[in-house]
């Protein structure tokens, strides 16, 4: 009987990776778990000695752990745009920097998202958590306008709000208050149901929303896509009563513990719903740790610098793929990236990619066949891309060449001066060249005169890529409009402080289907 089951699974796998026949089998459910500012060195599987993340450890032990996985940007909005579109942020125009709570622009509606791609293949789609790709006038950029059937979450970083209640019992946050924006709004679809959002219950509400969505679609036997984009572990860190003072790592550890619990709940829901064997789950982070927050900002492990830089610590992030009986288990050193998620999913379900230039490649050889990656190079753009400067760094095979660099979100007393916020733009001719296989910390620059063949390949990759880069119109350059700040009481005064709900309304999870 056991042999028969495994033969069936093998047949299913062959059909799934034979893209021409993929529609002949049941389409897998897809869950994308996206952490915020979680560094390469923050999880136990990547070497942190005092973190506790048993659910993510279990996911890694049953799935495939990536050791060389990249986000598309060292900051939030552009990295999320690239994840959802499979295209660098320079193409979609989600640069420079990130969207504010009252930004005029957003992810352009003519960009095709993963949700839109899967929806065309019969999937029900939902996002829970942080969006950070614009709200705009009359909610024009919310995820419900971008292919998601339902939405429960805060549409931007939760530091873009006045003071929060972050830890039980009612202890104030440690970061400075921002008074220019409205209180953090919790949206359900396009309606604000809490303002300010109750952060002591926020993760639990996210988990309840995930449970409702998974159970409802499992009962309908309908394929579903859940994009769960956590607020954790972005500053200011927060946690419910259950997880406050639960970690020896302090407040960051408390937030990480709550994140790990939420991940465990999602896995429990798919098991309880009977869809465990037909659900593909992928976990990663949007960028590296915010070293500016010091001990509350996460850790990049052995990698150089962190959030805001194109050094490895800014963009190499943890990643785990999971699908029992289908994806191989273990660890991979193959290079992959967030832009690869969209083409991988569309090929997996037999869908069509949009008729635009895609920067992602299919990860199937890594996931299923233990083969070499389809990717032999990776391009690094900074927080604030500039047409005149172009690409900041190029990775080709195990080599990485830096043409430009600047400091990131890092204290001015940080030991490595090149990571500091006050480290201005530097350009390198010849570029700084590193072998990441034996120097992932990017400490020992190679003599480019001894690597002329390598540099010739890298220069060719860079020239060809930049020749094909068509820059989208910058969405951040469209500016801001204070009236776009989300408000539960439109037209109230004094704005924006008056933007509050009368009480904390419990989100109606029956709507989240």
SULGI-V634818 format. One record per pair of residues at least 24 apart in sequence whose C-alpha atoms are under 8 Angstrom apart, sorted by the first residue. I is the first residue (numbers start at 1). J is the second residue. D is the distance in Angstrom with one decimal. If there is no record, write none. Layout:
# SULGI-V634818
i = <I:I>
j = <J:J>
d = <D:D>
This chain:
# SULGI-V634818
i = <6:9:9:10:13:16:16:17:17:17:19:19:19:19:20:21:22:22:22:23:23:27:27:27:28:28:28:28:28:29:29:29:29:29:29:30:30:30:30:30:30:31:31:31:31:31:31:31:31:32:32:32:32:32:32:32:32:33:33:33:33:33:33:33:33:33:34:34:34:34:34:34:34:34:35:35:35:35:35:35:35:35:35:36:36:36:36:36:36:36:36:36:36:37:37:37:37:37:37:37:37:37:37:37:37:38:38:38:38:38:38:38:38:38:38:38:38:39:39:39:39:39:39:39:39:39:39:39:39:40:40:40:40:40:40:40:40:40:40:41:41:41:41:41:42:42:42:42:46:46:47:48:50:50:51:51:51:51:51:52:52:52:52:53:53:53:54:55:55:55:55:56:56:56:59:59:60:60:60:60:61:61:62:62:62:62:63:63:63:63:63:63:63:63:63:64:64:64:64:64:64:64:64:64:64:65:65:65:65:65:65:65:66:66:66:66:66:66:66:67:67:67:67:67:67:68:68:68:68:68:68:68:69:69:69:69:69:69:69:69:70:70:70:70:70:70:70:71:71:71:71:71:71:71:71:71:72:72:72:72:72:72:73:73:73:73:73:73:73:73:73:74:74:74:74:74:74:74:74:74:74:74:74:75:75:75:75:75:76:76:76:77:77:79:79:80:80:80:81:81:82:82:83:83:83:83:83:84:84:84:84:84:85:85:85:85:85:85:86:86:86:86:86:86:86:86:86:87:87:87:87:87:88:88:90:90:90:90:90:91:91:91:91:92:92:92:93:93:93:93:93:93:94:94:94:95:95:95:95:95:95:96:96:96:96:96:96:97:97:97:98:98:99:99:99:99:99:100:100:100:100:101:101:101:101:101:101:101:101:101:102:102:102:102:102:102:102:102:102:103:103:103:103:103:103:103:103:103:104:104:104:104:104:104:104:104:104:104:104:105:105:105:105:105:105:105:105:105:106:106:106:106:106:106:106:107:107:107:107:108:109:109:109:112:112:113:113:114:114:115:115:115:115:116:116:116:117:117:117:117:117:118:118:118:119:120:121:121:122:123:123:123:123:124:124:124:124:124:124:124:125:125:125:125:125:125:126:126:126:126:126:126:126:126:127:127:127:127:127:127:127:128:128:128:128:128:128:128:128:128:128:129:129:129:129:129:129:129:129:130:130:130:130:130:130:130:131:131:131:132:132:135:135:136:137:138:139:142:144:144:149:150:150:150:150:151:151:151:151:151:152:152:152:152:152:152:152:153:153:153:153:154:154:154:154:155:155:155:157:157:158:158:158:158:159:159:160:164:165:165:165:165:166:166:166:166:166:166:166:167:167:167:167:167:167:168:168:168:168:168:169:173:174:175:180:181:181:181:182:182:182:182:182:182:182:182:183:183:183:183:185:185:185:188:188:192:192:193:193:193:193:193:193:194:194:194:194:194:194:194:195:195:195:195:195:195:196:196:197:198:199:199:199:200:200:200:200:201:203:203:203:203:204:205:207:207:207:208:209:209:210:211:211:212:212:212:212:213:213:214:214:214:215:215:215:216:217:218:218:218:219:230:232:232:233:233:234:234:235:235:235:237:250:251:252:252:252:252:276:276:277:277:277:278:279:280:280:280:281:281:281:282:282:282:282:283:283:283:283:284:284:284:284:285:285:285:286:287:287:287:287:288:288:288:288:288:289:289:290:290:291:291:291:292:292:292:293:294:294:302:302:303:303:303:304:304:304:304:305:305:305:305:305:306:306:306:306:307:307:307:308:308:308:308:308:309:309:309:309:309:309:309:309:310:310:310:310:310:310:311:312:312:312:321:326:327:327:328:328:328:328:332:334:334:334:335:335:335:336:336:336:377:387:390:391:391:394:394:395:396:396:398:398:398:399:399:399:399:399:399:400:400:400:400:401:401:401:401:401:402:402:402:402:403:403:403:403:403:403:404:404>
j = <325:325:326:326:326:348:349:347:348:364:347:348:349:350:350:350:348:349:350:349:350:223:278:349:223:278:279:280:349:223:224:225:278:279:280:224:225:226:279:280:281:225:226:227:228:279:280:281:282:225:226:227:228:229:281:282:283:227:228:229:230:263:281:282:283:284:227:228:229:230:283:284:285:286:229:230:231:232:233:283:284:285:286:76:229:230:231:232:233:234:285:286:287:232:233:234:285:286:287:288:289:290:297:298:307:232:233:234:285:286:287:288:289:298:299:317:318:285:287:288:289:298:299:300:301:306:313:317:318:288:289:299:300:301:303:313:316:317:318:298:299:300:301:302:298:299:300:301:301:318:301:301:248:249:247:248:249:253:256:247:253:256:257:256:257:260:260:260:261:263:264:260:263:264:320:322:320:321:322:330:329:330:322:324:329:330:320:321:322:323:324:327:328:329:330:320:321:322:327:328:329:330:331:332:367:319:320:321:329:330:331:332:318:319:320:331:332:333:334:318:319:331:332:333:334:316:317:332:333:334:335:336:316:317:318:319:335:336:337:338:315:316:317:335:336:337:338:285:286:287:315:316:317:337:338:339:315:337:338:339:380:381:286:287:310:314:315:380:381:382:383:286:287:288:306:307:308:309:310:314:315:382:383:286:287:307:308:383:132:286:287:132:133:286:287:132:133:286:107:133:338:339:338:339:340:341:342:113:114:115:339:342:111:112:113:114:339:342:338:339:340:341:342:343:358:359:360:339:357:358:359:360:339:359:385:469:470:471:472:469:470:471:472:471:472:473:471:472:473:474:475:476:474:475:476:383:384:385:474:475:476:383:384:385:474:476:477:383:384:476:132:476:132:133:134:156:476:134:156:160:480:134:135:155:156:160:181:484:485:486:135:136:480:481:482:483:484:485:486:134:135:136:476:478:479:480:481:484:134:135:136:137:475:476:478:479:480:481:484:134:135:136:141:475:476:478:479:480:133:134:135:136:141:475:476:133:134:141:475:141:141:145:146:146:354:146:147:147:342:146:147:148:225:146:147:148:346:351:352:353:354:225:346:351:147:351:349:351:223:222:223:224:225:148:149:217:222:223:224:225:149:150:224:225:226:227:150:151:213:225:226:227:512:513:151:152:153:226:227:228:229:152:153:206:209:210:226:227:228:229:230:153:154:155:206:228:229:230:231:154:155:156:157:229:230:231:155:156:229:156:157:484:486:484:484:484:190:190:189:190:513:188:189:512:513:187:188:189:190:512:186:187:188:189:206:209:512:186:187:188:206:184:185:186:187:185:186:187:231:234:184:231:235:236:235:236:184:199:198:199:200:238:199:200:236:237:238:239:240:200:238:239:240:241:244:200:239:240:241:244:241:236:236:236:496:485:496:497:485:486:487:495:496:497:498:499:496:497:499:500:486:487:488:507:512:487:488:488:501:504:505:506:507:488:500:501:503:504:505:506:487:488:499:500:501:504:500:501:504:504:238:239:240:238:239:240:241:240:240:258:259:262:262:507:262:265:266:509:509:512:266:266:269:509:510:512:513:512:513:269:270:273:269:270:273:513:513:273:274:275:273:259:256:259:259:298:290:297:293:296:297:296:296:296:295:296:297:298:323:324:323:324:325:323:323:321:322:323:321:322:323:319:320:321:322:318:319:320:321:317:318:319:320:317:318:319:317:314:315:316:317:313:314:315:316:317:313:314:409:410:409:410:411:409:410:411:410:410:411:440:441:440:441:442:419:440:441:442:408:410:416:418:419:408:409:410:419:408:409:410:382:383:407:408:409:382:383:405:406:407:408:409:419:380:381:382:392:393:405:442:440:441:442:367:368:367:368:367:368:369:370:366:366:372:373:373:375:376:363:373:375:461:471:466:462:466:458:462:458:457:458:435:436:437:433:434:435:436:437:454:433:434:435:436:431:432:433:434:458:428:431:432:433:427:428:429:430:431:432:428:431>
d = <7.9:6.9:7.2:7.8:6.4:5.9:7.2:7.7:6.4:7.1:6.0:6.8:7.7:5.5:6.9:7.6:7.0:6.0:5.1:6.8:5.9:6.4:7.8:5.8:6.6:5.0:5.2:6.4:7.3:5.2:5.0:6.1:6.2:4.5:6.0:6.3:4.7:6.3:5.7:4.9:6.0:5.7:4.7:5.9:7.4:7.3:6.3:4.7:6.4:7.8:6.2:4.8:6.1:7.9:5.9:5.0:6.1:6.3:5.0:6.0:7.6:7.8:7.4:6.0:4.6:6.5:7.6:6.1:4.6:6.1:5.9:5.3:5.3:6.8:6.2:5.2:7.1:6.1:6.9:7.7:6.2:4.5:6.4:7.8:7.6:6.3:6.0:5.5:5.4:5.4:5.7:5.6:7.1:7.7:5.8:5.4:6.6:6.3:5.5:5.4:4.8:6.4:7.9:7.4:7.5:7.9:6.0:7.7:5.8:7.6:6.9:6.0:5.5:6.4:7.7:7.5:7.9:7.6:7.2:4.5:4.5:5.8:5.1:4.8:7.6:7.7:7.4:6.1:7.1:6.7:7.9:6.8:4.7:6.0:7.7:7.0:6.5:4.7:5.2:7.9:5.1:4.5:3.8:7.2:6.2:5.4:6.9:7.2:7.7:7.7:7.3:7.5:6.8:6.5:7.6:7.9:6.8:6.5:8.0:7.5:7.8:7.9:6.5:7.5:6.4:5.5:7.2:5.9:6.9:6.6:5.1:6.3:7.1:7.6:7.4:6.6:6.1:7.7:7.6:7.7:7.1:7.0:6.8:6.9:6.0:7.8:6.7:5.6:4.4:6.7:7.2:6.7:6.6:4.6:6.5:5.6:5.1:6.4:7.2:6.4:4.8:5.0:5.4:7.0:7.4:6.2:4.7:6.7:7.9:6.3:4.6:6.2:6.8:5.3:6.1:6.0:5.2:6.4:7.5:7.1:7.6:7.3:6.3:5.4:7.7:6.5:7.7:7.9:5.8:6.4:5.1:6.7:5.6:5.8:6.8:6.5:5.8:4.9:5.1:7.7:5.3:4.4:5.8:7.9:6.4:4.5:6.4:7.5:6.0:5.8:5.2:6.5:6.8:5.8:5.3:7.7:7.0:7.2:6.5:6.9:7.1:7.5:7.8:6.7:7.9:8.0:6.4:7.4:6.4:6.6:6.6:7.7:5.0:6.5:7.8:5.2:4.8:5.9:6.6:5.1:5.4:6.8:6.1:7.2:5.9:6.4:5.8:6.2:7.3:6.2:7.0:5.6:5.8:5.8:7.2:7.6:7.4:6.7:6.8:7.0:7.1:5.7:5.0:5.1:7.8:6.8:7.2:5.0:5.3:7.8:7.7:6.7:6.9:6.0:4.8:6.3:7.2:6.7:7.4:4.1:6.2:6.9:5.4:6.9:5.9:6.0:5.2:6.1:7.4:5.3:5.0:6.7:7.4:6.5:7.4:8.0:7.8:5.4:6.0:7.2:6.1:4.9:4.7:7.5:5.1:7.5:6.9:4.3:5.0:4.3:5.5:8.0:6.1:5.6:6.8:7.5:6.3:6.8:5.7:6.6:6.0:6.2:4.2:6.0:7.2:6.2:7.8:5.5:5.6:7.3:7.9:7.2:6.5:6.6:6.2:7.6:6.6:7.7:7.2:7.2:7.7:7.6:7.4:7.9:6.4:6.6:7.3:7.7:5.7:7.4:7.5:7.0:5.5:5.6:5.6:7.2:4.8:4.5:7.6:6.7:7.4:6.3:7.3:7.7:6.1:4.2:6.3:7.1:7.8:7.9:5.2:7.0:7.9:7.8:6.0:5.8:5.0:6.2:7.4:6.3:7.9:6.1:8.0:4.9:6.2:6.0:7.4:7.9:5.3:4.1:6.8:6.7:5.7:6.1:7.9:5.4:6.5:6.7:7.6:7.8:7.4:7.6:6.7:7.7:6.6:6.7:6.9:8.0:5.8:7.3:4.9:5.8:7.3:6.8:4.4:7.3:7.1:7.1:7.3:7.1:7.9:7.5:7.2:7.3:6.9:7.9:7.7:6.3:7.1:7.0:5.1:4.9:6.4:8.0:6.7:7.7:7.2:6.4:4.7:6.2:5.3:6.9:5.8:4.7:6.0:8.0:4.9:5.9:7.7:6.4:5.0:6.2:8.0:7.7:5.0:6.6:7.9:5.9:4.7:5.8:7.3:4.8:5.5:6.2:7.2:7.3:7.6:6.3:4.8:6.1:7.7:4.2:6.0:7.6:6.8:6.0:4.7:5.3:6.5:5.3:5.4:5.8:6.9:5.3:6.1:5.9:4.6:5.8:7.3:4.1:6.7:7.7:7.9:6.0:5.8:7.8:7.0:7.4:6.5:7.4:7.6:7.5:5.3:5.9:6.6:7.1:5.6:4.5:7.7:7.2:7.1:5.5:4.6:6.2:7.2:7.3:7.5:5.3:5.3:6.8:7.5:7.0:5.9:5.0:6.2:7.8:7.9:7.6:7.3:7.8:6.6:7.3:7.8:7.6:6.6:6.3:7.6:7.5:7.6:6.5:7.3:7.9:6.0:6.5:7.5:6.8:4.3:6.3:7.9:6.7:5.6:5.6:6.3:7.0:6.3:7.1:7.7:6.4:5.1:6.6:7.4:6.8:7.3:6.4:7.5:6.9:6.2:7.7:6.4:7.0:6.9:7.7:4.7:5.7:7.9:6.2:7.8:7.1:6.8:7.2:6.8:7.5:7.8:7.1:7.8:7.6:5.7:7.8:7.4:7.8:6.0:7.6:6.4:8.0:7.5:5.9:7.6:5.6:5.9:8.0:7.9:6.8:6.9:4.7:5.4:7.5:6.2:7.5:7.7:7.2:6.9:7.3:7.4:7.4:6.0:4.4:7.0:6.3:7.9:7.6:7.9:7.3:7.8:7.5:6.2:7.1:7.3:7.1:5.7:6.3:6.9:7.1:6.0:6.3:7.0:6.8:6.9:6.2:5.1:7.0:6.8:7.4:7.3:7.8:5.9:6.7:7.6:6.1:7.5:6.9:7.6:7.5:6.8:6.2:7.7:8.0:8.0:7.7:7.6:7.5:7.2:7.6:7.9:6.6:7.6:5.1:7.1:7.0:8.0:7.7:6.9:6.0:7.4:7.4:6.2:7.6:6.0:4.9:6.0:5.1:6.4:7.3:5.8:4.6:6.3:7.9:5.4:5.2:6.6:6.8:5.5:4.3:6.6:6.0:6.5:7.3:7.7:6.0:5.3:7.3:6.4:5.7:4.4:5.6:6.9:6.2:7.5:7.1:5.9:6.9:6.1:4.8:7.0:5.1:4.0:5.0:7.7:8.0:7.6:7.2:5.7:6.1:4.5:7.4:7.9:8.0:5.1:6.4:7.6:8.0:7.7:7.9:5.1:6.9:7.3:7.6:7.4:6.0:5.8:7.9:7.2:5.9:7.2:4.1:5.5:6.4:7.2:7.3:6.7:6.2:5.0:7.9:7.3:6.2:6.9:5.9:7.2:7.1:7.0:7.8:7.5:7.4:7.7:7.6:6.9:5.4:5.2:6.2:5.8:7.6:7.5:7.6:7.2:6.7:5.8:6.5:6.7:7.6:7.3:7.3:6.9:7.7:8.0:7.3:7.6:7.6:6.9:6.9:7.7:7.8:6.2:5.7:5.4:5.8:6.9:5.6:4.6:5.9:7.9:7.9:5.7:5.3:6.6:6.9:5.8:5.4:4.4:6.5:7.6:7.2:5.3:5.0:6.5:5.8:5.2:7.1:7.7:4.9:6.8:6.0:7.9>
